[in-house]
Amino acid sequence: MSFSPTDILTSASDSILSVLYPQTCIICGQSVNRRSEGIACDNCWSKATIFSGLETFCLKCGAFLSETEPLIDTYCGRCDGHFYDRARAVGVYRGAMSALILNLKRTPHLPSQVGRWLEIAYLDSFPIFADVIIPVPLSRRRFKERGFNQAAIIGMDLSKRTAIPMDELSLARKIHTPIHRAGMDLKARESSVKNAFEVTRPKLIIGKNILLVDDIFTSGSTASYCAKALKKNGAVSVNVLTLGRAV
């Protein structure tokens, strides 16, 4: 096996940093030996479910239905009324992926390994190349509390990898909504975001194929109402890409 100069330099850099600035896995407490892994070690990432694209998903919302490759187009039926065209995720929201997403809400950094998975998921999942990447917006209140929008961190990473421009200003959350909790039912989630989004620069939306990005896809309500606002203002298509998919 041959190694490029970049691989050798990265390996050496990781070795030095692991000695000078040791990072502990947030899940198991073992050492994290590569910066690209972020806050979880290689062993914990190996246990995460990262989608290969060969699983059976709902063709529209990306619901994980089976580990086997589908023979025909499959739909879950629960997303028929959603306004986006197609939604996909990097992997299942549990283990290392859930730890990463929770940490991303506190620290504006996406590990390069996860960024590569994000790029692969985008390139493998959508039939239309996006004109622009739009992150799901935070309310002004939550942005002030957090200091950044974690969806924008995801969007910026993908924008750098694909050269697709990112627009962080044309979609806004005009209503502060409560954080969605695991126990919230579908009706409560939908009602909390139904009228929460608005397009502030419609001239930049008209005729565009949009990739909407966020950290996690749970019920799809947030993505759906973002897509509704964008399509109402002239977007041709709205596909959704997230890091995690609740199952």
C-alpha positions in Angstrom: 0.0 0.0 0.0 1.4 3.4 -1.0 0.9 6.7 0.9 0.8 10.2 -0.5 2.9 13.0 1.1 -0.4 14.4 2.4 -1.3 11.2 4.1 2.1 11.0 5.7 2.0 14.6 6.9 -1.6 14.1 8.3 -0.6 10.9 10.1 2.5 12.6 11.6 0.4 15.7 12.6 -2.2 13.5 14.2 0.4 11.6 16.2 2.0 14.8 17.5 -1.3 16.3 18.4 -2.5 13.1 20.2 0.6 13.5 22.5 0.5 17.2 23.0 -3.3 17.7 23.1 -4.9 14.4 23.8 -8.6 14.2 22.9 -10.9 11.9 24.8 -13.8 10.2 23.1 -17.0 11.7 24.4 -18.8 8.3 24.3 -16.3 5.7 25.6 -13.5 7.7 27.1 -10.8 6.2 24.9 -8.3 8.4 23.0 -9.3 10.0 19.7 -6.2 9.5 17.5 -7.3 11.5 14.4 -8.5 15.1 14.2 -10.8 14.0 11.3 -12.9 11.9 13.8 -13.9 14.9 15.9 -15.2 14.1 19.4 -15.6 10.3 18.9 -13.0 7.6 18.5 -12.6 5.3 15.5 -14.1 2.4 17.4 -17.3 4.4 18.2 -17.6 5.6 14.7 -17.2 2.0 13.4 -20.4 1.2 15.4 -22.4 4.1 13.8 -24.8 3.5 11.0 -23.5 5.5 8.1 -25.7 5.0 5.0 -24.1 3.5 1.9 -27.0 4.5 -0.4 -27.8 0.9 -1.1 -30.4 0.6 1.7 -34.1 0.8 1.2 -35.3 4.3 1.9 -38.6 6.0 1.4 -37.9 7.7 -2.0 -39.3 11.0 -0.7 -38.4 11.5 3.0 -35.5 9.1 3.2 -37.0 7.0 6.1 -34.8 4.0 6.7 -36.9 0.9 5.8 -34.5 -1.9 5.2 -30.8 -2.7 5.0 -31.3 -4.5 1.6 -31.2 -2.7 -1.7 -34.7 -2.0 -3.1 -36.1 -3.7 -6.2 -38.7 -1.0 -6.8 -39.3 2.6 -5.7 -40.6 2.5 -2.1 -42.6 5.1 -0.2 -43.5 5.2 3.5 -46.8 7.0 3.1 -46.2 9.3 6.1 -44.6 12.1 4.1 -47.1 12.4 1.3 -48.1 15.9 2.4 -44.6 17.3 2.8 -43.4 20.1 0.5 -39.8 19.1 -0.2 -38.9 16.9 -3.1 -36.5 14.4 -1.5 -34.7 14.1 1.9 -31.6 12.1 2.7 -29.2 11.9 5.7 -25.6 10.8 6.3 -26.5 8.3 8.9 -28.8 7.2 11.8 -29.1 9.6 14.7 -27.6 7.6 17.5 -24.2 6.8 19.0 -21.3 8.8 17.6 -23.6 10.7 15.2 -25.9 11.9 17.9 -22.9 12.9 20.1 -21.5 14.8 17.1 -24.7 16.6 16.4 -25.2 17.6 20.1 -21.6 18.9 20.2 -22.1 20.8 17.0 -24.8 22.9 18.8 -22.1 24.0 21.2 -18.9 24.0 19.0 -19.0 25.3 15.4 -16.8 22.6 13.9 -17.6 19.8 11.6 -14.9 17.0 11.5 -13.5 16.4 8.1 -14.5 12.7 8.1 -18.1 13.7 8.6 -17.7 16.4 5.9 -16.6 13.8 3.4 -19.6 11.6 4.3 -21.8 14.6 3.8 -20.4 15.3 0.3 -20.8 11.7 -0.7 -24.4 11.6 0.5 -25.2 14.7 -1.5 -23.5 13.4 -4.7 -25.2 10.0 -4.4 -28.7 11.0 -3.4 -30.2 13.7 -5.6 -30.9 13.7 -9.4 -30.6 17.5 -9.7 -27.5 19.4 -9.0 -28.3 22.3 -6.6 -27.9 25.9 -7.5 -27.7 27.1 -3.9 -27.3 25.7 -0.4 -29.7 27.1 2.2 -29.3 26.2 5.9 -32.5 25.9 8.0 -32.5 29.2 9.9 -32.5 29.8 13.7 -34.7 32.5 15.3 -32.9 35.7 16.3 -33.3 34.7 19.9 -31.7 31.3 19.5 -29.0 32.6 17.3 -28.1 35.2 19.9 -28.1 32.5 22.6 -25.9 30.1 20.6 -23.8 32.6 18.7 -24.0 30.6 15.4 -26.3 28.4 13.4 -25.1 24.8 13.3 -27.0 24.2 10.0 -24.9 27.0 8.5 -21.7 25.3 9.7 -22.8 22.1 7.8 -23.8 24.2 4.7 -20.4 26.0 4.6 -18.5 22.8 4.8 -20.5 21.3 1.9 -20.3 24.5 -0.1 -16.5 24.4 0.1 -16.4 20.8 -1.0 -18.8 21.2 -3.9 -18.4 24.9 -5.0 -22.2 25.3 -4.6 -22.8 28.8 -3.2 -24.5 29.1 0.2 -27.2 31.6 1.0 -27.7 32.2 4.7 -29.9 35.3 4.4 -32.8 34.5 2.0 -34.7 32.2 4.3 -35.5 33.4 7.8 -37.3 32.1 10.9 -39.7 34.8 11.8 -41.2 33.1 14.9 -39.2 31.8 17.8 -40.3 28.2 18.3 -39.6 25.7 21.1 -36.9 23.2 20.6 -38.4 19.9 19.4 -38.2 17.3 22.1 -38.1 13.5 21.5 -41.5 13.1 23.1 -43.3 15.6 20.9 -45.9 14.1 18.6 -46.2 14.9 14.9 -49.1 17.3 15.4 -47.2 19.3 18.0 -44.1 19.5 15.8 -46.1 20.6 12.8 -48.0 23.3 14.6 -44.8 24.8 16.1 -43.3 25.5 12.7 -46.3 25.9 10.4 -45.9 29.6 9.9 -42.4 30.1 11.2 -40.5 30.7 8.0 -40.4 33.4 5.4 -38.3 34.3 2.3 -36.7 37.7 2.7 -35.0 37.9 -0.8 -37.4 36.3 -3.2 -35.5 37.4 -6.3 -32.7 35.1 -5.3 -35.0 32.1 -4.9 -37.0 32.3 -8.2 -36.0 29.5 -10.6 -33.5 27.9 -8.2 -32.9 24.3 -7.3 -32.3 24.5 -3.6 -30.5 22.1 -1.2 -31.8 22.7 2.3 -29.4 21.5 5.0 -29.8 20.9 8.7 -28.3 18.8 11.5 -31.1 16.3 12.0 -34.3 15.1 10.3 -36.9 13.9 12.7 -40.5 14.3 11.6 -39.8 16.4 8.6 -42.1 19.2 9.7 -39.3 21.8 9.8 -37.9 20.9 6.4 -41.4 20.7 4.9 -42.4 24.2 5.9 -39.1 25.6 4.9 -39.6 24.0 1.5 -43.2 25.4 1.3 -42.0 29.0 1.9 -39.2 28.5 -0.7 -41.5 27.0 -3.4 -44.1 29.7 -2.7 -41.5 32.2 -3.7 -40.5 30.5 -6.9 -38.0 27.7 -6.1 -38.1 25.0 -8.7 -37.1 22.2 -6.3 -36.1 21.8 -2.7 -34.1 18.7 -1.6 -33.0 18.2 2.0 -29.8 16.9 3.4 -29.0 16.3 7.1 -26.3 14.7 9.1 -28.6 12.5 11.2 -31.9 10.7 10.6 -34.1 9.8 13.6 -35.4 6.2 13.3 
